[in-house]
Amino acid sequence: MKPVTNLPLTPETIRINDSPAELDKLLRQLSKTADDNAIDRVISLYGKTLKKYEKDIWNKSTEIKTISQYQSAFKVLEKLYSLKTCDNRYHFKIVIPVADRPQHLQNCLKSLLTLCRHYEYGGIDNNNQYHKISVLIADDSSEQKNIKQHIKLCKQLNRDGINTEYFGLSEQAKLVAQYTTDNIDLSASISSVSQLKKTEDFSHKGASVMRNITYLKLNRDIHQLDNTLIYFIDSDQEFCVNHTQTEDRLYAINYFHYLNEIFKTQNISILTGKVVGDPPVSPAVMASNFQQDVLNFITTVKQLKPEDKCQFHQQQHSNTDDAAYHDMANLFGFSADERQFDYHCNLQASHSNRDCFHDFSEKMQHFFYGEHPTRKTFFEYGNGFTETKPARTVYTGNYVIKPENLKYFIPFATLKLRMAGPVLGRILQAGLKNSFVSANLPMLHKRTVNASGLSEYRAGVKTGKDCINLANEFSRQFYGDVMLFSIIEIYKHKKDLENLKRNDIYRTVEQTYQTIKQNYDEKHLSILSLKTRIRQLVDTPDSWWHKPSPHNKNHHSTLNNIDDFLNNIENNFSQKTSSYREMSDADKTNTRLSAIANAIYYYHSHLHTWDTALLKP
C-alpha cells in the first residue's frame, strides 16, 4: 500500500468528478496509513488545488455553472477533515438581530442552510446536525404575529440541522435589569427597563442597542465560546452573491472556510466584510443620483419606438468601492463626479420598450425603502477571499469578532443615529490598528422582499396611505453624519477621545454640523431641480406615452407611478418638510448637537462602565 506521505495530490489523485466508490477507497487508504499531521499535509495540498480551481471559476472566460463543481470539491475537503482525530477549525456563532422582518429572516436563514448544504463546513453528525455552525436570533420585534413567525423559523432551522437559539424580549429585559440595577450608567449603551410597564414595550430599541445587549449575553456564555468566532449579520442579507453575468443568487463563497483560514493565519481581532446588491446607505443620501438616472432613462426611452424589442438589456458593469450610489461620496474620499448609470431591465419574457418603461416606473417607489434600481453593486473576485487590508468602517451587517473583543461595544447606541458602523470603525482603527481588517467576503443585501417589492420594518420609514415618510430616517442619517465626521475631526488632532474638554468637543461638533449642512443644502437644490426636470420631461405633450394606443394598457398606472415617486420626493426633500426644518431650527439643532457632544465626552466613562459589566458573573 502506498504511504500517504508519498501520495501525490493532484486533480488526478482526488478528482472533483471521482465516483463516490473511488473517493471512499482513497479515503479509506488515507485513514489507515496517515496520522493527523500527514492528513494536514494532504489538506494543505488539496487547498492549493481548490485555490487554482477558484481562480479559474472567476476568469471571465469560465462559465458560472462550474460553481457546483467547486462546491463538490469542498465536500471532498470535509471528508479529509473527518479523517482527523481532532478538527481544530473555528466554530461559528451567527448572530442575527431582527425586528418585525419574518420574510427577510426566512430568506436569510434559508440562505444559511443552503450554504451549509453546498459546502458542509465542519461536517455533519449522525443526527444530521452541523458540528461547527450555530445561530442566535436576537428579536427586537413589537408585533406578536412577527415574533411567533421568528420563533417558528428558529424551530425549523433546528430541525434542519443548525442549532438555533431564540433571544426574546423577556430575556433581554431581564438581562438589562440585572446589569443596570447596580450600574445605571450602562443604560447609555443598552437602554433601561426602570420605567418599563410591560415586556412588549421593550421593542424597537434599535440595531445598535440590540447588538450591545447581545454582546452581554454572549459574554455570559463565554465559556461555551471556546474556539468560536462570533459572526454578526443583518436579517436582510443572504449568504450568497450576485454577478453581472447572471440574475441568480450565487453560492460561490465558502464563508466559514475562508474566515477560519484568515483568523488561523493572521493576527486579527475584528474583521468586516461588505455587501453587494442594494446599497448599505439610506435613501436620504441617494435621491440626487437616482433622479439623474431616472432622467437619463426617460430621456432615452422617449427616443425609442415603444413597441420595439426592449433596448435595456445591455451588459451590466460592477460598481465596487466607489460609493457610486452615495450623493455625497466626496465626504468619504470617493469620486464626486455626477455620472449617469443606465438601467438594466430584468424582465425575462419577450417584452417591449413600453413594458420596460412600466416595469421601471413600478421600481421607482422601491427607492424609498432603500433599493437603487440603477446602482446596485456586484461581486468581483479581485485578489481572492483571504487577502485582507486595514479597515476604517464596520459593516454592522457583516462582521466577525473573537469573543475576547466583546469589549468593543457599539458606541452612542441609544442616540439611535445611522452611521454606527463607520463611527465604531474609526474608533477601532485608532485602537486596534492593523488587527482590524476588511476582507472580500460580501453578502447579498436585499432591502425589499420579493413578493411585494416593499420593505418590511425599517426604523425611520413610515408608509402612509398617500406617501412614504422618511422624516425620521432623514434626521437619523443627517445627525449620524454629524457624529461620524465629528469623530473623524477629533482623531485628526487627538490620539483618542480621552481627556477632551466638553467645550472643545461641542465646538468641533458645531463646526462639523455647519459643513455637513452645507453639503445637504447643496444636494437639496440638486434634488428639487432634478425633480422639476423629470416632471417637465414626463409632461411633454409629444411623448409617446401620452398618445392613444391599443398596446398602451398600463398608460395610467405608469404615469401614476411616476407621479407618486415625484410626490414622495417633494414630501421628503423640499424645504417645507419637518426633517429639513429640524435640520435648520436653532433650538432643535442645539438639542441634537448637545446630545452628540455629551455622548463623545462621556465615551471613555462608558467604556470603563462596559468593561466593569463584562466582569460581572
Summary of the structure (lengths in Angstrom):
residues: 617
radius of gyration: 26.2
end to end distance: 56.0
largest distance: 85.2
contacts: 1949
relative contact order: 0.10
helix: 52%
strand: 11%
